[in-house]
Amino acid sequence: MAKATKTTWKYTLREIIIVIIGITIAFSMNKCAENVKDSKLKTQYLTNLKRDVEADKIQLKKNIEAIDKKLVICSEIIPVLNSEKNQDMRLMNNIFAIVKYENFSPKNITYNTLINSGDLKLIEDFELKTAIQQHYANYDEVSDDYVRHTSLIKDYLGNYLVNHADYDQIPQGKGPFLDEIKLKNIVRALLTTFDDKKKATAFGIESCDVLIAKIDAALD
């Protein structure tokens, strides 16, 4: 009887050990599968993030080119206004050229998804995680200069073109701008905001380059 009990106890212990080993193996396999899944998801996030930043960089570079052209136009407008030179169609075309402004809307869907889903935790590299967050914070600084420039165009130059110009003079071969001193001051102010906007855009491009390099290093 004692021998049978001892045999039963050994059998039970062996079954328990087998179950424990089975659970441990299953848990390890599940954990391994989760790690593989997380690794793939992290890679996909970084790939998409890099693609977004590269697209942003392209847009910012185009903006730099457009801003450079506007700076040249402003430098051509200022000497003509409130001078002995008569207004002509070139002046009018130049004024309307600087009314058009460049926007910058960053592609931040991937970043917002990372933040809102809590998946930012998948990026364990603290330096990379910080670089990503800093980059999108840098975009806020870029946006501030864009907003200031746009406000000056809308609130001052736009207002001037509505309230201080007589377009009926154009068919008579005369320039439509009535208060040239006021317009000249507005264009000079725009020169400053164009310069600030260009510096902000260049800063955005540098930020893109830094993040792209860090993402490339993480993907290697």
C-alpha positions in Angstrom: 0.0 0.0 0.0 2.8 2.4 0.9 4.6 1.5 -2.2 1.5 2.2 -4.3 1.1 5.6 -2.6 4.7 6.4 -3.2 4.3 5.5 -6.9 1.2 7.6 -7.3 3.0 10.6 -5.6 5.9 10.3 -8.1 3.5 10.1 -11.0 1.6 13.2 -9.8 4.9 15.1 -9.3 6.0 14.1 -12.8 2.7 15.3 -14.3 3.0 18.6 -12.5 6.6 19.1 -13.7 5.4 18.3 -17.3 2.6 20.8 -17.0 4.9 23.5 -15.7 7.4 22.8 -18.5 4.6 23.0 -21.0 3.3 26.2 -19.7 6.8 27.7 -19.6 7.5 26.7 -23.2 4.1 28.0 -24.3 4.7 31.3 -22.5 8.2 31.6 -24.0 6.8 30.9 -27.5 4.1 33.5 -27.0 6.6 36.0 -25.7 8.9 35.4 -28.6 6.0 35.8 -31.1 5.0 39.1 -29.4 8.6 40.3 -29.6 8.7 39.5 -33.3 5.4 41.2 -33.8 6.6 44.3 -31.9 9.8 44.4 -33.8 8.0 44.3 -37.1 5.6 47.0 -35.9 8.4 49.2 -34.7 10.2 48.8 -38.1 7.0 49.7 -39.9 6.6 52.8 -37.8 10.1 53.9 -38.3 9.9 53.3 -42.1 6.7 55.3 -42.4 8.1 58.0 -40.1 11.1 58.4 -42.3 8.9 58.6 -45.4 6.9 61.3 -43.8 9.9 63.3 -42.8 11.5 63.0 -46.3 8.3 64.3 -47.8 8.3 67.2 -45.3 11.9 68.0 -46.3 11.0 68.1 -50.0 8.2 70.6 -49.2 10.5 72.7 -47.0 13.2 72.9 -49.8 10.5 74.0 -52.3 9.5 76.7 -49.8 13.1 77.9 -49.5 13.2 78.3 -53.3 9.9 80.2 -53.3 11.0 82.4 -50.4 14.2 83.3 -52.2 12.3 84.5 -55.2 10.0 86.6 -53.0 13.0 88.2 -51.3 14.3 89.2 -54.7 10.9 90.6 -55.7 10.7 92.7 -52.5 14.1 94.1 -53.2 12.8 95.2 -56.6 9.6 96.7 -55.3 11.1 98.9 -52.6 13.2 101.3 -54.8 10.2 101.9 -57.1 7.7 102.9 -54.4 7.5 106.6 -53.4 10.2 107.5 -56.0 10.3 109.4 -59.3 9.6 106.2 -61.1 6.0 105.7 -62.4 4.1 102.6 -61.4 3.8 100.0 -64.2 2.4 96.5 -64.7 5.7 95.0 -63.5 5.2 96.6 -60.1 1.6 95.5 -59.8 2.6 91.9 -60.9 5.3 91.9 -58.2 3.0 93.1 -55.5 0.5 90.4 -56.3 3.3 87.8 -56.5 4.3 88.4 -52.8 0.7 88.1 -51.7 0.8 84.4 -52.4 2.4 82.7 -49.4 3.9 79.2 -48.9 2.3 76.9 -46.4 3.8 74.0 -44.5 1.6 71.2 -43.3 3.8 68.4 -41.9 2.9 64.8 -42.5 2.4 63.8 -38.9 -0.1 61.0 -39.1 2.5 58.3 -38.3 3.8 60.4 -35.4 0.3 61.1 -34.0 -0.5 57.4 -34.3 2.6 56.5 -32.3 1.6 59.0 -29.6 -2.1 58.3 -29.4 -1.8 54.5 -29.5 0.9 54.4 -26.9 3.2 52.5 -29.3 6.0 55.0 -28.8 7.1 52.6 -26.0 8.1 50.2 -28.8 11.0 52.5 -29.5 13.3 51.5 -26.6 16.2 53.7 -27.8 15.9 56.7 -25.6 18.0 58.9 -27.8 15.9 58.0 -30.9 12.6 58.5 -29.0 13.8 61.9 -27.8 14.9 62.9 -31.3 11.5 62.0 -32.7 9.6 64.1 -30.1 12.1 67.0 -30.5 11.7 67.0 -34.3 7.9 67.5 -34.1 8.4 70.1 -31.4 10.7 71.9 -33.8 7.9 72.0 -36.3 5.9 74.1 -33.9 8.7 76.7 -34.0 8.7 76.7 -37.8 4.9 77.1 -37.8 5.1 80.2 -35.6 7.2 82.1 -38.1 4.9 80.9 -41.0 1.9 82.2 -39.0 3.5 85.6 -38.3 4.3 86.0 -42.0 0.9 85.0 -43.2 -0.8 87.3 -40.7 1.2 90.3 -42.0 0.1 89.5 -45.6 -3.5 89.1 -44.6 -3.9 91.9 -42.1 -1.7 94.5 -43.7 -0.9 93.9 -47.4 -4.3 92.3 -48.1 -6.0 95.2 -46.3 -4.0 97.7 -48.3 -4.9 96.1 -51.6 -8.6 96.4 -50.7 -8.7 99.9 -49.2 -5.7 101.8 -50.7 -5.8 101.0 -54.3 -7.8 102.3 -57.3 -8.0 99.6 -59.9 -9.9 101.8 -62.3 -6.6 103.5 -63.1 -5.2 100.4 -64.7 -7.1 100.8 -68.0 -5.7 104.4 -68.2 -2.2 103.0 -68.0 -1.7 104.2 -64.4 -0.7 102.3 -61.3 -3.5 101.5 -58.8 -1.5 102.0 -55.6 -2.5 105.2 -53.8 -0.5 105.4 -50.7 3.0 104.4 -51.8 4.7 105.2 -48.5 2.3 102.9 -46.7 2.8 100.1 -49.2 6.6 100.6 -49.0 6.6 100.2 -45.2 4.5 97.0 -45.5 6.9 95.5 -48.1 9.9 96.4 -45.8 8.1 94.6 -43.0 7.5 91.6 -45.2 11.2 91.5 -46.0 11.8 90.8 -42.3 9.2 88.1 -42.0 10.4 86.5 -45.3 13.9 86.3 -43.8 12.5 84.9 -40.5 10.4 82.4 -42.5 13.5 81.3 -44.5 15.6 80.8 -41.4 12.7 78.8 -39.8 12.4 76.7 -43.0 16.2 76.0 -43.0 15.9 75.0 -39.4 13.1 72.6 -40.3 15.2 71.0 -43.0 18.1 70.5 -40.6 15.8 68.9 -38.1 14.6 66.5 -40.9 18.2 65.6 -41.7 19.0 64.8 -38.0 15.9 62.6 -37.6 16.4 60.8 -40.9 20.0 59.9 -39.9 18.9 58.6 -36.5 16.1 56.5 -38.1 18.5 55.1 -40.7 20.9 54.1 -37.9 18.1 52.3 -36.0 16.9 50.5 -39.1 20.4 49.2 -40.0 
